[in-house]
């Protein structure tokens, strides 16, 4: 109950309408991983986005290491936060021994608020199982795979403006990394659910943020394109309530003033659970609505309305082709968001398709259409 209650505090608790005791938001930042390499800090001012800051060769743990033959590296690079600040992020590069010449950014659904939940840590410190096993399938097909810790140093889960930039700069760094030998390679992206947020934001930011990248396409499934739609489907509703609250905490971390209206329970419990990883979503059986930890109606605020607007995909138009897929019976992430995004992008002249399948949010993740689309873009 403590974990679920802690994560019930969200960005939407911030309000300009009610005075409150200011809270030191840094106390809710994630703790270091304990791996000295992953916990580094870099001076990045004046460097171009994607500039390589440090690198190391790594050994990926089973089960992935037992099913594929590849070389792997981790690369720190310079990137930009959503507010324009210069920051550093890290990406993991895996290149199969038999490489087909293509690169895919697998924007895995991190869906967590702790730094140990990132791919960089999980792949090298934990026996982690990726479900579905997109990385393995891509390596088997011969693609080099880029897996970026795209939520940033504050683990801004669900914050598309942060994630899109880091995905693109992770690709830049991977292509520029000499040891991998990927320079000039055609690149595609894939992501599902939380990873789809990173994917669609990277797709729409790429024409202006990273126009030099040779992007052949982006595939995104179960996309939470409009966070406002999730209020009725996930807030306080088992079994996804904890994931919803974790995502809200992630957005809060990069929103100034968002923590100022924590009540006493929120202050105590968010501090205790600020490193939670997505497997704890089993605790979603405990229905904890946001309102239980706020001093005002969290949704009836100017801050909430602004955040909904800033995190809604579709404000820019991709030039790469985009393939969206979604479950008709997805009761957590309404298909209406994907349909609206497709219509918005099509109206702006984008090449975007949407396939609605007879599945729910979980089973739709396992459909093969996205990988087949990547093969088609890559000419295979």
N, C-alpha and C positions, 0 to 999 in steps of 0.2 A: 504493500500500500504506500510506503514511503517513496519508493521510486516512481510509481505512477503519479503520485501527488506532486512530486518535485517537478516533473516534466510538464505538468499541467500549466505552469506559468509560460506565457508566450509573449511575443512581440505585441500582440493585440491588447495587452494590458496597459500599454502606454497611452496617456491621454493628455491633451493640452487643456482639458476642461477642469481637472481636479488637481489641486496642489498636493504634493507629496514630498516626503523626505528623500532627497537624492540618494541613489544607491551607486556604489562603486562597481560599475559593470565589469571591470577586469577580474573581479573575484569569481565570475562565472565563466571565465575562459577555460578551455580544456587544459589539463595538466600535461607535462612532457611525457613522452613515451618511455623514457629510460634508455633508449638507444642513442648514444652520443651523436651519431651521424644524423639521425632523423631529427634531433632536437637542436640543430645548429641555427644560428641567426647570421644573416649576411647584410652588409651594406650594399644597397642596390641603386641608390640615387645616381641618375645620369646614365644608367645602362639601358640598352634597348630591350624591349620585351622579348622574352625567349632566350636571352643571353645566358650561357651556361656558367654557373657559379662553382660547382663542384660535382664530382662523379665518383662512383665506385662500382666495381663488379660485384654481383651478389649471387647467392645460391638460393634458388626458389625451393621451398619445401614441398613435400608431397601433400596432396595427391597429384597436383599439376606436374611436378617434376618426374613422376613415374609414368606419365602418359604422353609426354612430349619431349623432344630433343631440341634444346635451344640454348642460346647464350642470353644472359640477363645483366642489366645494369640499372643503377638508380642515379638520376641526374637532378641536381638542384638548378633552378632557373629563376630568372627575374620575371615578375609579372606585375599586374596592376589590380588593386582592389577596386570594387565598384565605386568607391568614393574618390578614385584617382590616386590613392596613395601607392607608392612603390613597395612591393612586398616580394618575398621569395616563396616558391612552392617546389614540390618534388614530383617527379614522374618516374615510373618503372618501365623499362623497355625490354621486351623479349623478342628475340629474332631467331626463327627456326633455322636449323642447320641446312634445310632445303628451303630457301626463301624464294617466293614467287615474284618479288619485286614490288609488292604492294604493302601499304601500311594502314592499319585500322586502329583508331582510338576507341578502345572499349571503355566507355564511360559507365563503369560498374556502379550499381546503386549502392552507394556507401550508407545512406540512410541512418546516420549515427552522429553523435555529438562529441565523441572522444577521439583523440589523435591515434590511439592504438587500433581504431576501427578502419583506418585508411588502408588502401591496397599495399602501400609501401611497407607497413608493419605486418599486416596479415600474411603477405606472401613470403616473408622472411623470418617470421617469429611464431606463427601459429599453423596448426594443421587446419587450414580453412578450406571450405567446400563452396565453390561458386555454383549457384543454382539459378538458372541453367548455366552450364559450363561453357559460356561463350568464348572465353580465352582459349580453352583447349580446342574447341572447334575451329577457331581462327588459325591457331598454330598448325593444326592438322591440314588445313587448306593451304598452308604456306605463307600466311601473312605475318609480318612483324606486328606485334601488338604493343600499343602504348596505353598504360594505365596510370592516369594522373590523379594525385590527391587534390581533387578540384574544389574542395570546400574551404581551402585556405587555412591560415594559421588559427583562425577562430572556429573552425568547423561550422561554417555557415550553411548547414543542411537546408535545402529547399530554396536557397537564395540564388535564383537564376543569374542575375547580373554579376555576381561574384563568380559563379561556376563557369559560365561561358568563356570568360576571359582566361581563366586558368587552363581550361581544356585547350584553347587555341595556342597559348604559350607553351603548354606541355608538348604539343605537336611540333611547334617551332624548335624547341630544344631537342626533341628526339631526332628530327631531321638534320639538325646541325651537329649532333654528337658524333665526332669522327670515328670512334671505335665501332659504332653500330653500322656505319656505312649506308645510311638511308637517304642521303641528300638528294633532293629533287624527286623523291618517290611520290606517286599518286596516293592520295589519302582519303579515307572515308571514316565515318563515325557511326557508332551504335550505342544505344542506351535504352534501358527499360525502367519505367516508374520513376524513382528518384533520379536515376541516370538519364532518363529522358529529359528531365528539366535541364541538366547540363548540356545535353545534345542539341535541343532546339534553340537554347540561348546561344551556344557556340555557332550554330548554323546562321542565325540571324545577325550576329555581331561580326562574323567573318568578313563580309564585303568591306567594312570600314575599319575593323580592328586588325585584321591579318589578311589583307587582300592578296599578298604574294603567295599564299598557300594554294597548292594545286588540289583543291577539294572536289572529289567526284560525287559525293553524296552523303546524306545523313539519314539514318534509320532510327526512329524513336517510337517506342510502344508504351501503352498505358500512361500516356503523358499527362501529368498534372499541369496543364497549360494555364489554368486559372485557379489560384488557390482559394478564391472566394467560394467556389463550388464545393469545397471539401467541408465546409462548416456543418452542413446538414448530414453528410454521410460519414464523417469521422470524429467530430468533436464529441467526446464522451461516449462514443459508440463502440462497444467491443466488436471484433477483436483488434481494431486498428487505432484505438484512441491513443495509445502510447506513442506509436509512430507519428501520429498527428502532432502530439505535444512536443516530441523531440524536434520535429521539423520547425515548429513554431519557435522553440528555443534557439535553433540555428539561425533563423531570420532575426530574432531579437539581438543576437550578438553583434550584428553589423548595422543595427539601427540605434543611433544615439537617443538616449532617454527612455528606451524601451523597458528598462528594468526598474524605473523609478516608482512604479506603483505595485511592486511586490508586497504582498502582506507578510506577516511574520512567518507563516508556514512556508510560503514560497521562498523567502530568503534562506531559511534553514535547509529546505529540501533540495532546491536547485543546486546549492553549493555542494551537497552530498552526492549528487547524481549527474554532474556535468560531464562525465566521461563515458556515459552509457553507450553501448553498442546495440545494433538492431536486434540481435537475438533476444534481448530483453523484451521484445514486443509481445512475448507470451503474456506479459503482465497486462496486456490490453484488455484482458477480461474484466479489469477493474475500471468502470466508467467514471472518469474524472473530467467534468466539463471545465473549460477555461474559467468560466464565471466563478467557480468555487475558490479561486485564488486571486481575484481581482477586486479592487475597491469600486469599480464602475462596470457597467456593461462593456466588455472588451471590444465588442463590434461597433458600438455606437460612438466612435471617436474619429477625429480627423486623421489621426495616425494610422488607424486600421485602413481607412479608405485610401490613404496615400500608399501604404504598403501593398495593398491589393493591386493598385494601378502600376506600381513600379515592378512588381514581380510577375505581372501577366505577360505571357509570351505573345508576340505578334506586333510589337511596336516598331520593329525593323524587319526588312525583307531579305531572305536568303537568296543568293544567286545559284547555289548548288541545288540539285534536285533533292527533295526530301520525301521520304516514305514514312508515313504514320500508320500504325496499326493499333487497334483497340478492341477490347471485349464488349460485345453487346450487353453482356450480363455482368459487367463490372460495376458492383454496387459501392465501391470505395472511391474510384476515380471516374466520375461520370463522363461518358463518351461525348457529351455536349461540349466539353472543353476542347477536345480534339477536332470536332466538327467546326467549331467557331474559328479555331486557329487555321485550319485548312482554308476556310472561306476567306478569312482575312488575308492570308498570303496569296491565294489565287486572285483575289481582287487587285492585289498589288503587282500581279504578273509573275508570281513565283511558280516553279514547277513542283507541285506538291500533290501527293496522292494519299488517300486514306482508305485502308481496308478494315472494315468492321467485321469481326469474327464471332462465331457463336461460342464464346468462352467467357470465363470470369477473369479477374485480375491476375490470379496465380497461374492458371492454365494457359492464358494467352502469352505468357512470357516464354513458353516452350515452343511456339510455332516457328517453323523454319523460314518463313517468308523474308525476314530481314537479311539473313545470311545469303539467301539466294539473290536478293536485290544487290547486295554488296558485290557478289560474284559478277553480276551483270554489269555493274558500273565499272568494275575492274577489267571487263572484257574476257572473263573466264567462263 
